[in-house]
Amino acid sequence: MRRSEVLAEESIVCLQKALNHLREIWELIGIPEDQRLQRTEVVKKHIKDLLDMMIAEEESLKERLIKSISICQKELNTLCSELHVEPFQEEGETTILQLEKDLRTQVELMRKQKKERKQELKLLQEQDRELCEVLCMPHYDIDSTCVPSLDELNQFRQHLATLKEKKASRREEFVTIKRQIILCMEELDHTPDTSFERDVVCEDEDAFCLSLENITTLQKLLRQLEMRKSQNEAVCEGLRAQIRELWDRLQIPEEEREAVAMSMTGSNAKVRKALQLEADRLEELKMQNMKKVIEAIRVELAQYWDRCFYSQEQRQAFAPYFAEDYTESLLQLHDAEIVQLKNYYEVHKELFEGVQKWEENWRLFLEFERKASDPSRFTNRGGNLLKEEKQRAKLQKTLPKLEEELKTRIEMWEQEQSTAFLVNGQKFMEYVTEQWEAHRLERERAKQERQLKNKKQTETEILYGSAPRTPSKRRVLAPSTPGKVRKPVVTSTCSGKKTPRANRLGANKENLELSGSFLSGGYPGSAPLQRNFSINSVASTYSEFAKDPSLSDSSTVRLQRELSKASKSDATSRILNSTNIQS
């Protein structure tokens, strides 16, 4: 049994005791029955009224609770709908009082959430308003009369984060572009003349609207200023090049150049003005020194002709080069020609540099070829011979590769340009072929000269020994020491004198006709032939010949044969001389 039921039974027992106690008092007093009845009725009525009043109050409380539950349920449903949450569901069975309390607590919680969301929405809208004003963008589309959902608030936050990043990015871009614009304006000596330029340069950075249109306009302004700056730099560079060219043509002293060059750096308006004044001064000076300038241009023309490998016909095609009437029109023709030639060189620069490289390697190759035929190179001081041979072998491999590369590049260029690439007035490969052919012919000529020279030297040494002499007097045989053989002396027939007559052959016994030549040391018709030279002299000549690698193998073999014959003849001559002396 619940305690409330126990208390109710105790109340009934207490009421009965009280009534019994009243009856006992009434009996002791002697109150008549009718008065007892009246008094009992009063007690009953009094108790009944009290209980009715209490019941009415409790009924009223119940009604209020029920009404509060109904109101809370309605408000709670509305709040759930506004906050986009699931409706509230009471878990299990509960009393009216507990239900009312739970509903009221939930309503208060929902009201707090609604208030917080509204406040956050208001704060986000204020931030959005500020960002949109700076970025010149439309406000975020959201209904401020409704309670935003959690997803809507999250999306709003992400949108604001994007706007903040965009603002920071545009602000950084604006500051960077503004700095560049100020530098360009200072270099160009340009004063802001439009409202936009003044807003960019003069106004506070925070006051500038970072709209996409303004950023685009800002970029456009920077491009315009940079273009003007580039044009100004190009003009200044052109003026500097013109000044340097005029300096060279007019042969301006170095001291005067250095004095002007100090103010020629940069490209601002002040420098440009100074450069223009110097160029105008030099142009006027050029007009006063027309001949000197034209001659300087002609020197430069000749240099570019060499760089472009112009043939003599191509050089002579420019007739003004040879004119002597130094006028303004002649100067203009030379200026136009040098400009055209410079452009031509720049267009074909890679090919010309390749041809120049081949020319340098070719000259070095010819130099090594020349050194290879020089006998003095065998001294080999400092290991130069080995170095030269290595470089020569390397060049022999490099030249064909370089020629092949140039051939491929030139063929590609000729296909693109639909014209022939000329070097010294002819196609490059024809030019290369001619150079190789000329080298081959030169080697053949040198080889033939060496062979002829060696042949003559060998014949002379065979006939006269290693040191031929012109005969001056007739030699008389002197008595010799027994056991020794006198060496015969050769008398030269190259002195230009006439051949002795036949009737004097008996008197001049030193002359003997053999194969159309007269040799000394013999007698015609009877005595055997004597050759007046020593084996040692011929051998020394051959040793020198062997040191020269430029001599051909055929000459070496020929000389060896002559030496063999000479040694046999010398031995025979010694025996004959000995016999003649003894007799």
C-alpha positions in Angstrom: 0.0 0.0 0.0 1.2 3.4 -0.9 1.9 5.9 1.9 -0.8 8.3 0.5 -3.4 5.6 1.1 -2.1 4.9 4.6 -2.3 8.7 5.3 -5.9 8.7 4.0 -7.0 5.9 6.3 -5.2 7.6 9.1 -7.1 10.8 8.3 -10.4 8.9 8.4 -9.5 7.4 11.8 -8.5 10.8 13.1 -11.8 12.3 11.9 -13.8 9.5 13.6 -11.9 10.1 16.9 -12.5 13.8 16.6 -16.3 13.2 16.1 -16.4 10.7 19.0 -14.5 13.2 21.2 -17.1 15.9 20.3 -20.0 13.6 21.2 -18.4 12.8 24.5 -18.0 16.5 25.2 -21.6 17.2 24.1 -22.9 14.4 26.5 -20.9 15.7 29.4 -22.1 19.2 28.8 -25.7 17.9 28.3 -26.4 19.3 25.0 -29.7 18.1 23.8 -29.9 15.7 20.8 -31.3 18.2 18.4 -28.5 20.6 19.2 -26.0 17.7 18.8 -27.5 17.0 15.4 -27.1 20.6 14.5 -23.6 20.8 15.7 -22.8 17.6 13.8 -24.3 19.0 10.7 -22.1 22.1 11.1 -19.0 19.9 11.5 -19.9 17.9 8.5 -20.6 20.9 6.4 -17.3 22.5 7.6 -15.3 19.3 6.7 -17.2 18.9 3.4 -16.5 22.5 2.4 -12.8 22.2 3.3 -12.5 19.0 1.3 -14.4 20.5 -1.6 -12.2 23.5 -1.6 -9.1 21.3 -1.5 -10.5 19.1 -4.3 -11.3 22.2 -6.4 -7.8 23.5 -5.9 -6.3 20.2 -7.0 -8.6 20.0 -9.9 -7.5 23.5 -10.9 -3.9 22.4 -10.6 -4.6 19.4 -12.8 -6.3 21.7 -15.4 -3.4 24.0 -15.4 -1.0 21.2 -15.9 -3.0 19.8 -18.7 -3.2 23.2 -20.3 0.5 23.8 -19.9 1.2 20.4 -21.5 -0.9 21.4 -24.4 0.8 24.7 -24.8 4.3 23.2 -24.4 3.5 20.6 -26.9 2.3 23.1 -29.5 5.3 25.4 -28.9 7.7 22.5 -28.9 6.3 21.3 -32.2 6.7 24.8 -33.6 10.3 25.0 -32.3 11.2 21.6 -33.7 9.9 22.7 -37.1 11.8 26.0 -37.0 15.0 24.3 -35.8 14.6 21.5 -38.2 14.9 18.8 -35.6 12.7 15.7 -34.9 9.6 16.2 -32.7 9.9 15.6 -29.0 8.8 12.1 -27.9 8.3 11.2 -24.2 9.9 7.9 -23.4 7.5 5.5 -21.5 4.4 6.3 -19.5 4.6 9.3 -17.1 2.3 11.5 -14.9 0.8 14.7 -15.9 3.1 16.7 -13.6 6.3 15.0 -15.0 5.1 15.3 -18.6 4.5 19.0 -18.1 7.9 19.5 -16.5 9.7 17.6 -19.3 7.9 19.5 -22.0 8.6 22.8 -20.3 12.3 22.0 -19.9 12.5 20.9 -23.6 10.7 24.1 -24.7 13.2 26.2 -22.8 16.1 24.3 -24.4 14.6 24.8 -27.8 14.1 28.5 -27.2 17.7 28.9 -26.2 18.9 27.1 -29.4 16.6 29.3 -31.5 18.0 32.4 -29.9 21.6 31.3 -30.4 21.0 30.5 -34.0 19.4 33.8 -34.6 22.3 35.6 -33.0 24.9 33.6 -35.0 22.9 34.3 -38.2 22.9 38.0 -37.4 26.7 38.0 -36.7 27.4 36.0 -40.0 25.2 38.4 -41.9 27.2 41.4 -40.5 30.5 39.7 -41.6 29.0 38.9 -45.0 28.0 42.6 -45.4 31.5 43.8 -44.6 33.2 41.4 -46.9 30.7 42.0 -49.8 31.2 45.7 -49.5 35.0 45.3 -49.8 34.8 42.7 -52.6 31.8 44.4 -54.3 29.9 41.1 -54.3 26.2 40.4 -53.6 25.2 39.4 -50.1 24.7 35.8 -49.2 21.1 34.7 -49.9 19.5 33.5 -46.7 16.1 34.2 -45.0 16.9 36.2 -41.9 13.2 35.8 -40.7 13.5 32.1 -40.3 15.6 30.2 -37.9 18.6 28.7 -39.9 19.3 25.1 -39.7 22.7 23.7 -38.6 23.5 22.9 -42.3 22.6 26.4 -43.4 24.8 27.9 -40.7 27.6 25.6 -41.7 27.3 26.6 -45.4 27.2 30.2 -44.4 30.4 29.9 -42.4 32.1 28.1 -45.3 31.0 30.9 -47.6 32.4 33.5 -45.3 35.7 31.6 -45.1 35.9 31.6 -48.9 35.2 35.3 -48.9 37.9 35.9 -46.4 40.4 33.9 -48.4 39.4 35.8 -51.5 39.8 39.1 -49.7 43.2 38.2 -48.5 44.3 37.0 -51.9 43.0 40.1 -53.7 44.5 42.4 -51.0 47.9 40.8 -51.5 47.5 41.1 -55.3 46.4 44.7 -54.9 49.4 45.6 -52.7 51.8 43.9 -55.0 50.4 45.5 -58.2 50.2 48.9 -56.4 53.9 48.7 -55.5 54.8 47.8 -59.1 52.6 50.6 -60.4 54.2 53.1 -58.2 57.7 52.0 -59.3 56.7 52.2 -63.0 55.2 55.6 -62.5 58.3 56.8 -60.7 60.6 55.4 -63.5 58.4 56.9 -66.2 58.0 60.2 -64.3 54.3 59.7 -64.6 51.8 61.6 -62.4 48.4 59.9 -61.7 45.9 61.7 -64.0 42.7 59.6 -63.6 40.5 59.1 -60.6 41.3 55.4 -60.7 45.0 56.0 -60.7 44.6 58.5 -57.8 42.5 55.9 -55.9 45.2 53.3 -56.4 48.3 55.5 -55.6 47.0 58.2 -53.2 44.1 56.7 -51.2 44.3 54.4 -48.2 44.7 50.7 -49.1 41.7 49.7 -46.9 39.4 52.1 -48.8 40.1 50.5 -52.1 37.3 48.3 -53.4 38.8 44.8 -54.1 36.3 43.9 -56.8 37.1 41.6 -59.6 36.6 44.5 -62.0 39.0 46.7 -60.1 41.6 44.0 -59.9 41.3 43.5 -63.7 41.5 47.2 -64.3 44.5 47.3 -62.0 46.3 44.6 -63.9 45.5 46.3 -67.2 47.0 49.6 -65.8 50.1 47.7 -64.7 50.4 46.1 -68.2 50.1 49.5 -69.8 52.8 51.0 -67.6 55.1 48.0 -68.1 54.5 48.3 -71.8 55.5 51.9 -71.7 58.4 51.0 -69.5 59.5 48.3 -72.0 59.1 50.7 -74.8 61.1 53.3 -72.9 63.8 50.6 -72.1 63.9 49.6 -75.8 64.2 53.2 -76.8 67.0 53.8 -74.3 68.8 50.6 -75.3 68.5 51.6 -78.9 69.8 55.1 -78.1 72.7 53.4 -76.2 73.5 51.1 -79.1 73.3 54.1 -81.5 75.6 56.1 -79.2 78.1 53.3 -78.9 78.0 52.8 -82.7 78.5 56.5 -83.3 81.3 56.5 -80.7 83.1 53.8 -82.7 82.5 55.4 -86.0 83.5 58.8 -84.9 86.4 57.4 -82.8 85.4 59.3 -79.7 88.1 59.2 -77.0 87.7 56.8 -74.1 87.7 59.7 -71.6 84.8 61.4 -73.3 82.9 58.1 -73.4 83.4 57.4 -69.7 82.2 60.8 -68.8 78.9 60.3 -70.7 78.5 56.6 -69.8 78.1 57.5 -66.1 74.6 58.9 -66.9 73.6 56.3 -69.4 72.5 53.6 -67.0 68.7 53.0 -66.4 65.7 53.9 -68.5 63.8 56.6 -66.7 62.7 59.8 -68.3 65.8 61.7 -67.2 68.1 59.1 -68.6 66.2 58.9 -71.9 66.4 62.6 -72.3 70.1 62.6 -71.7 70.6 59.7 -74.1 68.6 61.5 -76.8 70.7 64.7 -76.4 73.9 62.7 -76.7 72.6 60.8 -79.8 71.5 64.1 -81.4 74.9 65.6 -80.7 76.7 62.6 -82.2 74.4 62.6 -85.2 75.3 66.2 -85.8 79.0 65.4 -85.4 78.5 62.5 -87.8 77.2 64.8 -90.5 80.3 66.9 -90.0 82.6 63.8 -90.3 80.8 62.0 -93.1 83.9 60.4 -94.7 85.3 59.2 -91.4 81.9 57.6 -90.5 81.4 55.9 -93.9 84.9 54.4 -93.6 84.2 53.1 -90.2 81.0 51.5 -91.5 83.0 49.9 -94.3 85.3 48.3 -91.8 82.3 46.9 -90.0 80.8 45.8 -93.3 84.0 43.9 -94.1 83.9 42.2 -90.7 80.3 41.0 -91.3 81.2 39.9 -94.8 83.9 37.7 -93.2 81.4 36.4 -90.6 78.8 35.6 -93.3 81.5 34.1 -95.6 80.6 36.4 -98.5 82.4 35.7 -101.7 84.3 38.3 -103.6 81.4 38.6 -106.1 78.9 39.2 -103.3 81.1 41.9 -101.8 81.6 43.6 -105.1 77.8 43.6 -105.6 77.5 46.4 -103.1 78.8 49.2 -105.4 78.5 52.0 -102.8 81.3 50.4 -100.9 83.8 51.6 -103.6 82.3 55.0 -104.1 84.3 58.1 -103.0 81.6 60.7 -103.1 80.9 60.9 -99.3 77.4 62.2 -99.1 74.4 61.7 -96.9 72.8 59.4 -99.4 75.9 57.2 -99.5 75.8 57.1 -95.7 72.2 56.0 -95.8 73.0 53.2 -98.3 75.8 52.0 -96.0 73.6 52.2 -92.9 70.8 50.2 -94.7 73.4 47.6 -95.9 74.9 47.1 -92.5 71.5 46.8 -90.9 70.5 44.2 -93.5 73.7 42.4 -93.1 73.4 42.3 -89.3 69.9 40.9 -89.6 71.1 38.3 -92.1 73.9 37.3 -89.7 71.5 37.0 -86.7 69.0 34.9 -88.6 71.8 32.5 -89.7 74.0 32.9 -86.7 73.9 29.3 -85.6 74.9 28.1 -89.0 77.6 30.7 -89.4 79.0 29.8 -86.0 79.0 26.1 -87.0 80.9 27.0 -90.3 83.3 29.2 -88.3 83.9 26.3 -85.9 84.6 24.0 -88.9 87.0 26.7 -90.4 88.9 26.9 -87.1 89.2 23.1 -86.8 90.2 22.9 -90.5 93.0 25.5 -90.0 94.2 23.7 -87.0 94.1 20.4 -88.9 96.2 22.0 -91.7 98.7 23.3 -89.2 99.1 19.9 -87.7 99.5 18.4 -91.2 102.2 21.0 -91.9 104.0 20.2 -88.6 103.8 16.5 -89.4 106.0 17.0 -92.4 108.6 19.1 -90.5 111.6 17.0 -89.6 112.4 19.3 -86.6 109.3 18.1 -84.8 111.1 14.9 -83.8 113.1 16.8 -81.2 109.9 16.3 -79.2 110.7 18.9 -76.5 108.3 18.9 -73.6 106.2 16.1 -75.1 104.8 18.4 -77.9 105.0 15.6 -80.5 102.7 13.3 -78.5 100.3 16.2 -77.8 100.2 17.2 -81.4 99.6 13.6 -82.6 96.7 13.3 -80.1 95.1 16.5 -81.2 95.7 15.6 -84.8 93.9 12.2 -84.3 91.1 14.0 -82.5 90.6 16.5 -85.3 90.6 13.7 -87.9 87.5 12.3 -86.1 85.9 15.6 -85.2 86.0 17.2 -88.7 83.8 14.5 -90.4 81.3 14.6 -87.6 81.1 18.3 -87.7 80.7 18.3 -91.5 77.8 15.8 -91.2 76.0 17.8 -88.5 76.4 21.0 -90.6 75.2 19.1 -93.7 72.0 18.0 -91.9 71.3 21.4 -90.4 71.9 23.2 -93.6 69.6 20.8 -95.6 66.8 21.4 -93.0 67.4 25.1 -93.3 67.4 25.1 -97.1 64.1 23.2 -97.1 62.5 25.7 -94.7 63.8 28.8 -96.5 63.6 27.3 -100.0 67.0 28.8 -100.9 70.6 27.7 -100.9 72.9 28.4 -97.9 76.1 29.8 -99.4 79.6 30.0 -98.0 82.1 32.1 -100.0 79.6 32.1 -102.9 79.0 28.3 -103.1 77.2 25.6 -101.2 78.9 24.6 -98.0 79.4 20.9 -98.8 80.9 21.9 -102.2 83.1 24.3 -100.4 84.2 21.6 -97.9 84.8 19.2 -100.8 87.0 21.7 -102.6 89.0 22.3 -99.4 89.7 18.6 -99.0 90.5 18.3 -102.7 92.9 21.3 -102.5 94.5 19.7 -99.5 94.9 16.4 -101.3 96.4 18.1 -104.3 98.8 20.1 -102.1 99.9 16.8 -100.4 100.5 15.2 -103.8 102.5 18.2 -105.0 104.6 18.3 -101.9 105.1 14.5 -102.2 106.2 14.8 -105.8 108.6 17.7 -104.9 110.1 15.6 -102.1 110.5 12.6 -104.3 112.1 14.7 -107.0 114.4 16.4 -104.5 115.3 13.1 -102.9 116.0 11.6 -106.3 118.3 14.5 -107.3 120.0 14.3 -103.9 120.5 10.6 -104.2 121.9 10.8 -107.7 124.3 13.6 -106.7 125.4 11.7 -103.7 125.9 8.5 -105.8 128.0 10.5 -108.3 129.9 12.9 -106.1 129.6 11.7 -102.6 127.9 13.4 -99.7 129.8 16.7 -100.2 130.2 17.3 -104.0 132.9 19.8 -105.1 133.6 21.7 -108.3 136.9 20.4 -109.8 139.5 23.2 -110.0 142.8 21.5 -111.0 143.9 18.2 -112.5 144.9 15.9 -109.7 148.2 13.9 -110.1 148.6 10.5 -108.6 151.1 10.7 -105.8 153.1 7.7 -104.5 151.2 6.0 -101.8 152.3 4.2 -98.7 152.4 0.4 -99.2 149.4 -1.3 -97.8 147.1 1.7 -98.1 144.8 2.6 -100.9 144.4 6.2 -102.0 140.8 7.3 -102.0 139.7 8.5 -105.5 138.4 12.1 -105.7 135.4 13.0 -107.8 135.7 16.0 -110.1 132.3 17.6 -110.7 130.9 18.1 -114.2 128.5 20.8 -112.9 131.1 23.6 -113.3 129.8 24.6 -116.7 133.0 23.7 -118.6 132.9 21.8 -121.9 133.6 18.1 -122.0 137.3 17.3 -122.9 137.9 16.3 -126.5 138.6 12.7 -127.5 142.3 13.3 -128.4 142.9 14.6 -124.9 141.5 11.5 -123.2 144.9 9.9 -123.2 146.5 12.9 -121.5 143.7 13.4 -119.0 143.4 9.9 -117.6 141.2 11.0 -114.7 138.1 11.3 -117.0 136.0 8.5 -118.1 132.7 8.6 -120.1 130.1 6.4 -118.6 126.4 6.6 -119.6 126.9 10.2 -120.9 128.9 11.4 -117.8 132.6 11.8 -117.1 133.8 10.4 -113.9 137.3 10.9 -112.3 139.7 8.2 -111.3 139.7 5.9 -114.4 141.0 5.3 -117.9 138.8 5.1 -121.0 138.5 1.8 -122.6 141.0 -0.1 -120.5 140.7 0.6 -116.8 137.7 -0.4 -114.7 135.3 2.2 -113.4 136.1 3.9 -110.0 133.4 5.8 -108.0 134.9 8.5 -105.8 132.7 8.5 -102.7 132.7 6.7 -99.4 130.1 4.4 -97.9 130.1 6.4 -94.7 129.1 9.6 -96.4 126.2 7.9 -98.2 125.1 6.1 -95.0 125.1 9.4 -93.1 122.9 10.9 -95.8 120.5 8.0 -95.5 120.3 8.3 -91.8 119.1 11.9 -92.3 116.7 10.7 -94.9 115.3 8.0 -92.6 114.6 10.7 -89.9 112.2 12.5 -92.3 108.8 10.8 -92.2 107.6 13.0 -95.0 109.6 11.0 -97.5 107.8 8.3 -99.3 108.5 4.6 -98.9 109.4 4.3 -102.6 112.1 6.9 -102.2 113.5 4.9 -99.2 113.6 1.6 -101.2 115.2 3.4 -104.1 117.9 4.9 -101.9 118.6 1.5 -100.3 119.1 0.0 -103.7 121.5 2.8 -104.7 123.4 2.3 -101.5 123.7 -1.4 -102.2 125.1 -0.8 -105.7 127.4 1.9 -104.4 128.9 -0.3 -101.7 129.6 -3.0 -104.3 131.1 -0.5 -106.7 133.2 1.0 -104.0 134.7 -2.4 -103.1 135.6 -3.0 -106.7 137.1 0.4 -107.0 139.4 -0.2 -104.0 140.7 -3.4 -105.5 141.3 -1.8 -108.9 143.1 1.2 -107.4 145.3 -1.0 -105.4 146.3 -3.0 -108.5 147.0 0.1 -110.5 149.2 1.6 -107.8 151.2 -1.5 -107.4 151.7 -1.9 -111.1 
